[in-house]
Amino acid sequence: MGTSIYAAESERLWLQCLSEEHLEGYHAIQSNPLAMMWSQNLPEASLEETLQHLRERQPTPEQPWNQRWAILLKGSEGKDGEEGGKEGKPKMIGIIGIVREQEIGYKLHPDYWGKGYMSEALKTMLGMFWASEGEMFLPDFVRWDSVNCVPANKKYNELKAYADPENKASVNVLTKAGFRKSILLKNRHSRAYLGKGVMSDLQGFYLFRPGTENMY
Ligand SMILES: CC(C)(COP(=O)(O)OP(=O)(O)OC[C@H]1O[C@@H](n2cnc3c(N)ncnc32)[C@H](O)[C@@H]1OP(=O)(O)O)[C@@H](O)C(=O)NCCC(=O)NCCS
């Protein structure tokens, strides 16, 4: 089998390990007020700020789970200055990854909301994540031959997620992917978009590795 620069693919998307080559696409998302409206952080003001965060969001020996994948749109390869990705590369439309140990997070550029892209990306990422156990749960869309950056996820039989209950789009994305509600944390989350002193609720979610649910 040959190798691929992508970690996984679905019908419309590629997932690629986040690296500095994604800086501009990542900044377009992290600097967008709508994309950041549920975040505890303000939109990022400069490429330098995004670069610093990008470098912090990489796996290390201490935090091998600290991984992000750029969500790239297939068929969007364009020339510089045109709509689409630069220099023939597919356009980065979102980000998905492990934001804290065993906890997933994601964000899509608002230009691409409501088209099912995050549902597709999450399904793809989960297939890749669970597949790192071995080939037992390897779905068709995961390119196991690829240069991908899945660490040893063997020890994880459960993933978690948190969403503001008012963030209906995110709640729907998680529910559609099979996540179930766990605890509702009241007044737990400070959203920069709402200003200081306003606390929002957080709904917890969990998802078991396929085939392990009956172990609990
Ligand atoms: C949350 C987010 C990733 C959703 O991405 P998306 O690609 O637009 O989501 P999808 O198109 O896959 O939609 C998933 C489901 O939610 C529904 N949905 C989408 N937007 C919705 C909205 N604003 N209100 C209610 N439902 C919505 C869709 O209809 C779909 O359900 P369906 O298939 O039954 O129709 C995107 O809105 C986003 O990046 N928001 C800002 C960052 C963020 O909130 N991150 C998550 C923090 S927990």
The ligand as an SDF file (V2000), in Angstrom:
LIG
                    3D

 48 50  0  0  0  0  0  0  0  0999 V2000
  -21.1130   23.1920   15.8960 C   0  0  0  0  0  0  0  0  0  0  0  0
  -20.6350   23.1580   14.4390 C   0  0  0  0  0  0  0  0  0  0  0  0
  -19.2920   22.4660   14.4030 C   0  0  0  0  0  0  0  0  0  0  0  0
  -21.6420   22.3980   13.5930 C   0  0  0  0  0  0  0  0  0  0  0  0
  -21.0750   22.1200   12.3210 O   0  0  0  0  0  0  0  0  0  0  0  0
  -21.9850   21.8440   11.0310 P   0  0  0  0  0  0  0  0  0  0  0  0
  -21.1450   21.2280    9.9840 O   0  0  0  0  0  0  0  0  0  0  0  0
  -22.7020   23.0890   10.6840 O   0  0  0  0  0  0  0  0  0  0  0  0
  -22.9890   20.7700   11.6040 O   0  0  0  0  0  0  0  0  0  0  0  0
  -23.8040   19.7400   10.7040 P   0  0  0  0  0  0  0  0  0  0  0  0
  -24.1700   20.4080    9.4120 O   0  0  0  0  0  0  0  0  0  0  0  0
  -23.0660   18.4550   10.6570 O   0  0  0  0  0  0  0  0  0  0  0  0
  -25.1390   19.6070   11.5410 O   0  0  0  0  0  0  0  0  0  0  0  0
  -25.3840   18.5880   12.4880 C   0  0  0  0  0  0  0  0  0  0  0  0
  -26.8330   18.6150   12.8710 C   0  0  0  0  0  0  0  0  0  0  0  0
  -27.1290   19.8020   13.5920 O   0  0  0  0  0  0  0  0  0  0  0  0
  -28.1650   20.5260   12.9230 C   0  0  0  0  0  0  0  0  0  0  0  0
  -27.8300   21.9350   13.0080 N   0  0  0  0  0  0  0  0  0  0  0  0
  -26.8440   22.5710   12.3570 C   0  0  0  0  0  0  0  0  0  0  0  0
  -26.8610   23.8670   12.7230 N   0  0  0  0  0  0  0  0  0  0  0  0
  -27.8840   24.0230   13.5910 C   0  0  0  0  0  0  0  0  0  0  0  0
  -28.3850   25.1380   14.3390 C   0  0  0  0  0  0  0  0  0  0  0  0
  -27.8220   26.3500   14.2510 N   0  0  0  0  0  0  0  0  0  0  0  0
  -29.4610   24.9370   15.1340 N   0  0  0  0  0  0  0  0  0  0  0  0
  -30.0090   23.7140   15.2530 C   0  0  0  0  0  0  0  0  0  0  0  0
  -29.5650   22.6180   14.5940 N   0  0  0  0  0  0  0  0  0  0  0  0
  -28.5070   22.7990   13.7670 C   0  0  0  0  0  0  0  0  0  0  0  0
  -28.1440   20.0450   11.5120 C   0  0  0  0  0  0  0  0  0  0  0  0
  -29.4220   20.1970   10.9250 O   0  0  0  0  0  0  0  0  0  0  0  0
  -27.7320   18.6080   11.6570 C   0  0  0  0  0  0  0  0  0  0  0  0
  -28.8150   17.7750   11.9840 O   0  0  0  0  0  0  0  0  0  0  0  0
  -29.5780   16.9490   10.8190 P   0  0  0  0  0  0  0  0  0  0  0  0
  -28.5410   16.1470   10.0880 O   0  0  0  0  0  0  0  0  0  0  0  0
  -30.5210   16.1170   11.6070 O   0  0  0  0  0  0  0  0  0  0  0  0
  -30.2060   17.9690    9.9530 O   0  0  0  0  0  0  0  0  0  0  0  0
  -20.4730   24.5930   13.8750 C   0  0  0  0  0  0  0  0  0  0  0  0
  -21.7040   25.2470   14.0350 O   0  0  0  0  0  0  0  0  0  0  0  0
  -19.3880   25.3940   14.5640 C   0  0  0  0  0  0  0  0  0  0  0  0
  -18.2230   25.2740   14.2320 O   0  0  0  0  0  0  0  0  0  0  0  0
  -19.7670   26.2330   15.5410 N   0  0  0  0  0  0  0  0  0  0  0  0
  -18.8020   27.0830   16.2510 C   0  0  0  0  0  0  0  0  0  0  0  0
  -17.8260   26.2880   17.0870 C   0  0  0  0  0  0  0  0  0  0  0  0
  -18.5190   25.3340   18.0220 C   0  0  0  0  0  0  0  0  0  0  0  0
  -19.6390   25.5700   18.4550 O   0  0  0  0  0  0  0  0  0  0  0  0
  -17.8060   24.2610   18.3670 N   0  0  0  0  0  0  0  0  0  0  0  0
  -18.3010   23.2670   19.2880 C   0  0  0  0  0  0  0  0  0  0  0  0
  -18.1260   23.7210   20.6780 C   0  0  0  0  0  0  0  0  0  0  0  0
  -18.7950   22.5070   21.8110 S   0  0  0  0  0  0  0  0  0  0  0  0
  1  2  1  0
  2  3  1  0
  2  4  1  0
  2 36  1  0
  4  5  1  0
  5  6  1  0
  6  7  2  0
  6  8  1  0
  6  9  1  0
  9 10  1  0
 10 11  2  0
 10 12  1  0
 10 13  1  0
 13 14  1  0
 14 15  1  0
 15 16  1  0
 15 30  1  0
 16 17  1  0
 17 18  1  0
 17 28  1  0
 18 19  1  0
 18 27  1  0
 19 20  2  0
 20 21  1  0
 21 22  1  0
 21 27  2  0
 22 23  1  0
 22 24  2  0
 24 25  1  0
 25 26  2  0
 26 27  1  0
 28 29  1  0
 28 30  1  0
 30 31  1  0
 31 32  1  0
 32 33  2  0
 32 34  1  0
 32 35  1  0
 36 37  1  0
 36 38  1  0
 38 39  2  0
 38 40  1  0
 40 41  1  0
 41 42  1  0
 42 43  1  0
 43 44  2  0
 43 45  1  0
 45 46  1  0
 46 47  1  0
 47 48  1  0
M  END
$$$$
